[in-house]
Amino acid sequence: MHNVHFNTVVEATSRLCREACFVLEPDVVAALRKAGEDEVSASGRDILAQLQENAAIAARDDIPVCQDTGIAVVFVDVGQDLRFTGGILEEAITAGVRDGYTRGFLRKSVVGDPLTRKNTGDNTPPVIHWRVVAGDRLKISVVPKGAGSENMSALKMLKPAEGLAGAKQFVLDTVSAAGPNPCPPLVVGVGIGGTMEKAALLAKEAILRPVGTPNPDPALAALENDLLAAVNGLGIGPMGLGGRVTALAVHVLTFATHIASLPVAVNLNCHAVRHKTVVL
């Protein structure tokens, strides 16, 4: 049986928080470079060049890519044969977020009560999504989610009769209404099916896929391509100043749903698609 200790999780989570805010994944950097080649707008090309330079400086100097270092969203896959020692796993992840945001001098953006709005001072608690999987390993993915893009995300309970056309229109309406607010070019996560909360979770999880990699389902891959073309046809462009590249990618996940339901969620992510993963 594989053992993972409390302190190991604290240190790993702390490191993920800092690295996610400092260093964009290679697929994101490559997507920004390609966007710069594809963009027809002069201002758009200039913005994309600045975004690439910003990412390079952040990685070089260990400073945040964006001043909004987000609320820590953590996806955790727990192997059913894993043995966790030294404390409670949730407390270890929370301690890791606290340590990472403190040691990394990352902005503390979490308020403990959504109504009284008092800041917790250490960016905890994180939002944790758990899944029990086969094996004896622990997989932790930290996704710092800024409010600019999160606030522009949306969910709608469509009528089943609205079908695929209705789902596609909702995605376009959401991106169009968001305009420059989520700091495009975007990665658009789309969740279709399940229940209200499942669709929203699918949409956020979809963002974790490497940018622009094809969906393994050919039908969904075709849908993603259609949506990406339609989104980029909106003309919003980099930072909302017009152009061809409004989104770097559209990623879709689906799940079984009730005969009377068609939930569709759209989770927008800015150009700084921040996430880091470790397997312990």
C-alpha positions in Angstrom: 0.0 0.0 0.0 1.3 3.4 -1.0 1.6 5.9 1.8 1.4 9.7 1.5 2.0 11.9 4.5 0.3 15.2 5.4 3.5 17.2 5.1 4.1 15.9 1.6 0.7 17.1 0.5 1.2 20.5 2.1 4.6 21.1 0.4 3.3 19.8 -3.0 0.2 22.0 -2.9 2.2 25.0 -1.8 4.5 24.6 -4.8 1.7 24.1 -7.2 0.0 27.3 -6.1 3.2 29.3 -6.7 4.2 27.6 -10.0 0.6 27.9 -11.4 0.7 31.7 -10.8 4.2 32.2 -12.1 4.6 29.8 -15.1 2.1 29.1 -17.9 2.0 25.6 -19.3 3.9 25.1 -22.6 0.6 24.5 -24.5 -0.7 27.9 -23.4 2.5 29.7 -24.5 2.4 27.9 -27.8 -1.2 28.8 -28.3 -0.5 32.5 -27.6 2.4 32.4 -30.1 0.1 30.8 -32.8 -2.5 33.4 -32.0 0.0 36.1 -32.7 0.7 34.6 -36.1 -3.0 34.3 -36.9 -4.2 37.7 -35.7 -4.9 40.2 -38.5 -5.4 43.2 -36.3 -2.3 45.3 -35.7 -3.4 46.2 -32.2 -4.3 42.5 -31.6 -0.8 41.4 -32.6 0.7 44.0 -30.4 -1.4 42.8 -27.4 -0.5 39.2 -28.0 3.2 40.0 -28.2 2.9 41.8 -24.8 1.1 38.8 -23.3 3.9 36.6 -24.4 6.5 38.9 -23.0 4.6 39.2 -19.8 4.5 35.4 -19.5 8.2 35.1 -20.1 9.0 37.8 -17.5 6.8 36.1 -14.9 8.4 32.7 -15.4 11.9 34.2 -15.4 11.4 36.2 -12.2 9.0 34.1 -10.3 6.3 36.7 -10.2 2.6 36.4 -11.0 1.4 36.4 -14.6 -1.6 38.4 -13.4 -2.2 40.5 -10.2 -5.4 38.5 -9.7 -3.9 35.3 -8.4 -7.4 33.9 -8.0 -9.3 31.6 -5.6 -7.6 28.3 -5.5 -9.7 25.6 -7.2 -8.2 22.1 -6.5 -9.1 18.9 -8.4 -8.1 15.8 -6.4 -8.0 12.2 -7.6 -7.6 9.9 -4.6 -6.6 6.3 -5.4 -8.9 3.9 -3.5 -5.8 1.9 -2.3 -3.9 5.0 -1.0 -3.1 5.3 2.6 -2.9 8.9 3.9 -1.1 9.5 7.1 -0.4 12.4 9.5 -3.7 14.1 9.5 -6.8 15.0 7.3 -6.2 15.3 3.5 -8.5 18.3 3.2 -6.6 20.1 5.9 -3.3 19.3 4.2 -4.5 20.8 0.9 -5.8 23.9 2.7 -2.5 24.3 4.6 -0.7 24.0 1.3 -2.8 26.7 -0.3 -2.2 28.9 2.8 1.6 28.4 2.6 1.8 28.8 -1.1 0.0 32.1 -1.2 2.0 33.4 1.7 5.4 32.2 0.6 4.8 33.3 -3.0 3.5 36.8 -1.9 0.4 36.1 -4.0 -2.6 38.3 -3.6 -5.1 37.1 -1.0 -8.5 37.4 -2.7 -10.8 35.2 -0.6 -13.5 36.5 1.7 -14.8 34.1 4.3 -18.4 35.1 4.1 -19.9 36.2 0.7 -22.1 38.7 2.4 -20.0 40.3 5.2 -17.0 40.2 2.8 -14.2 40.0 5.5 -11.0 38.7 3.9 -9.6 35.5 5.3 -6.1 36.9 4.9 -4.5 33.7 3.5 -6.6 32.8 0.4 -8.2 29.9 2.1 -10.4 27.9 2.0 -9.8 26.5 -1.4 -12.6 25.0 -3.5 -11.9 21.3 -3.7 -13.4 18.8 -6.1 -12.9 15.1 -5.1 -12.9 12.0 -7.1 -12.0 8.4 -6.0 -10.2 6.5 -8.7 -8.5 3.2 -9.1 -4.9 2.7 -7.9 -2.9 4.0 -4.9 -1.8 7.4 -6.0 -2.8 11.0 -5.2 -3.2 13.4 -8.1 -3.6 17.1 -7.2 -4.3 19.9 -9.8 -4.3 23.5 -8.6 -6.3 25.9 -10.8 -6.0 29.6 -9.6 -9.3 31.1 -11.0 -9.5 34.9 -11.3 -12.7 36.8 -10.9 -12.6 38.6 -14.2 -13.2 35.5 -16.2 -15.2 33.6 -13.5 -17.7 36.5 -13.2 -18.5 36.3 -16.9 -19.2 32.5 -16.8 -22.8 31.4 -17.0 -25.2 28.4 -16.8 -28.6 27.8 -18.4 -31.1 25.1 -18.1 -32.2 24.7 -21.7 -35.3 22.8 -22.9 -34.3 19.5 -24.5 -36.1 20.7 -27.7 -33.5 23.5 -28.0 -30.9 20.8 -28.7 -27.5 21.4 -30.1 -28.4 24.6 -31.8 -29.6 26.1 -28.5 -26.4 25.0 -26.7 -24.2 26.5 -29.4 -26.2 29.8 -29.3 -25.8 30.0 -25.5 -22.1 29.6 -25.8 -21.9 32.4 -28.3 -24.3 34.6 -26.3 -22.1 34.2 -23.2 -18.9 35.1 -24.9 -20.5 38.0 -26.7 -22.0 39.4 -23.4 -18.6 39.0 -21.7 -16.9 41.2 -24.3 -13.5 42.4 -23.0 -14.2 41.7 -19.3 -12.6 38.2 -19.1 -9.4 39.4 -20.8 -9.5 37.6 -24.1 -8.2 35.6 -25.9 -10.1 33.0 -23.9 -10.1 29.3 -23.4 -13.8 28.5 -23.3 -14.9 25.4 -21.2 -18.3 24.1 -22.0 -20.2 21.5 -19.9 -23.3 19.9 -21.3 -25.5 17.5 -19.4 -25.8 16.1 -16.0 -27.5 18.4 -13.5 -27.0 22.1 -12.8 -23.9 21.6 -10.7 -22.5 18.8 -12.8 -22.6 20.9 -16.0 -20.8 23.7 -14.2 -18.1 21.3 -13.0 -17.7 19.8 -16.4 -17.2 23.3 -17.9 -14.4 24.1 -15.4 -12.8 20.7 -15.7 -12.7 21.1 -19.5 -10.3 24.0 -19.2 -7.6 21.6 -17.8 -7.2 19.9 -21.1 -4.1 21.1 -23.0 -5.1 24.0 -25.1 -6.2 23.1 -28.6 -5.8 19.3 -28.3 -8.6 17.5 -30.1 -11.4 16.0 -28.2 -11.2 12.2 -28.3 -14.8 12.0 -29.3 -14.9 13.0 -33.0 -18.4 14.5 -32.7 -17.3 16.7 -29.8 -14.1 17.6 -31.6 -16.2 18.8 -34.6 -18.4 20.8 -32.2 -15.4 22.4 -30.6 -14.1 23.4 -34.0 -17.4 24.9 -35.0 -17.7 26.8 -31.7 -14.2 28.1 -31.9 -14.8 29.4 -35.5 -18.1 31.0 -34.4 -16.5 32.6 -31.3 -13.6 34.0 -33.3 -16.2 35.3 -35.8 -17.6 37.7 -33.1 -14.7 40.1 -33.7 -14.1 40.8 -30.0 -10.3 40.1 -30.4 -7.4 40.3 -27.9 -8.4 42.3 -24.9 -11.7 43.2 -26.6 -10.1 45.7 -29.0 -11.1 43.8 -32.1 -9.5 41.1 -34.2 -9.7 37.5 -35.3 -8.6 35.8 -32.1 -11.2 36.0 -29.4 -10.5 32.5 -28.1 -7.5 30.2 -28.2 -9.7 27.1 -27.8 -13.1 25.7 -26.9 -13.2 22.5 -24.9 -16.4 20.6 -24.4 -17.3 17.8 -21.9 -20.6 16.1 -21.7 -22.4 13.8 -19.3 -25.7 11.8 -19.2 -28.7 13.9 -18.2 -32.4 13.6 -17.4 -34.9 13.2 -20.2 -36.4 16.6 -19.3 -33.2 18.5 -18.9 -30.4 20.1 -21.0 -28.0 21.9 -18.7 -25.3 23.9 -20.5 -22.5 25.7 -18.6 -19.9 28.0 -20.0 -16.7 28.6 -17.9 -14.5 31.3 -19.4 -10.8 31.5 -18.7 -8.6 34.4 -19.6 -5.5 34.1 -21.8 -3.5 33.1 -18.6 -4.8 29.5 -18.3 -3.1 28.7 -15.0 -2.9 25.2 -13.7 -0.3 22.8 -12.3 -0.6 19.1 -11.5 1.4 16.6 -9.3 1.0 12.9 -8.8 2.2 11.6 -5.4 
